[in-house]
Amino acid sequence: MVYRAFAIIAAALLCMLLMHLAAGKLPAKVKLGRNSRCCLLLTVRGYEPRLERSVRELMQFMVSGRLYGEIIIHGSLLDAETRAAARTLAERYGCVTFIEDGESPWSRKTSCWKYPAR
């Protein structure tokens, strides 16, 4: 009798865990070494209206996963609006660097991470 109750509780907990994983509620925790650094490369081409939203979502993922690093926006053949958005993001956030068409970074960062403004 006790084993049957234990099996039912375990099955219910397993189902709840699977639902949370399917919904993306449990982000993976990544621990980097002391001398390790993470860089996310975001390649953008032409017109991209969701650039700012994409960068903010990546930053939120990094904060929730405790993964501290840098986001590099590599632009190619950008229109004026997307280029301005990328430069604004690089100015606003210390963890974002903007590189366009293989040039050197538009803004060199000294700190590796700054939490996003809320």
N, C-alpha and C positions, 0 to 999 in steps of 0.2 A: 504494500500500500504506500509506504513512504517513498519507495523507488519510483512509483508511478507519478506521484505528485512532483518529485524532483525532476523527472523527465519532462513533464508538462511545463514546469517553470523554466527549465533550460530551453525548451523549444520556443517558448514565448519570447524569452530574452534574445535568442538567436534571430528570430523573425524581426524583432525591433531593431537589432543591430544591422541586419541586412537592409531594412527600410532606410535607416539613417545613411548607410553607405551609398545606397542607390540615389538618395536625394542630395548627396554631396555635403552632408552635415558634418562629417568628420574629416577635416583636412589632414593631409599627411604632415607629420612633424619631421623636419629635416634639420639635422645638426651638422654644421660644417666644422671642420677643424680650425684651429687657431690661425693657421696661415693659408686658409682656403677662402675663396671669394666666388660669389655667384653672379653671373651676368646673364640677363635675358635679352636676346636680340629680337627686336620687333621690326621686321622689314615692311616698309610701306612704299607703295608705288602709285603715282598719280593722285587722284582725288580720293580722300578717305574721310568721310564725314564722322565716323565713329572713333577717331584716333584718341581723343581725350577720354572717352568712356572706356576704351580698351586699356589705356594706361592706368586709369584709376582702378579698374577691376584687377589688373595685374598687381598693382600696389596693395590692394586689399587682400589678395591671395597671399602675397608675400608676408604681410603683417599677421594674418591669421595662421599661417604656417610657420611663423617665426623664422622665415628664410630671409636673411638680410643680404642685400646685394644691390645691383645696379640694373637699370633698364636702359638699353641702348636703342634709340630709334634710328634706323638706317633708312633714309629717304632716297628715292630715286625718281626723277622726273616729276617732282611734286608741283601741284598748282599753288597759287599764292595763299589760299585759305588754309590748306593743309600745312604748308611750310610755316605760316604764322602760328598755327596751333602747336606745332612741334617745338618751335622756339619758345613759346609761352610756357609749355610744359617743362622744358629744360631750365628756364629761368625760375619757375615757381618751386619745383621739387629738386632737392639736392641729389636724388638718386637717379635722375633722368638725364641722359646725354643724347644730344642730337647730332647725327652725322649725315651729311647730304652728298650723294654722288661720289663716294669714295674720298672725300676731303677729310682733313683732320677734324676732330670734334669741334663743334661750334662753341661749346662751352665746356671747359675742363673743370671737373669737380674735384674738390679736395676731400670732402667727406663722402663716405661710401653710402650712407643711408640717412634720410631724414623722414620722419613719419609724415604721412599726408595730412594736409590741413582739413579740418572737418567743419 
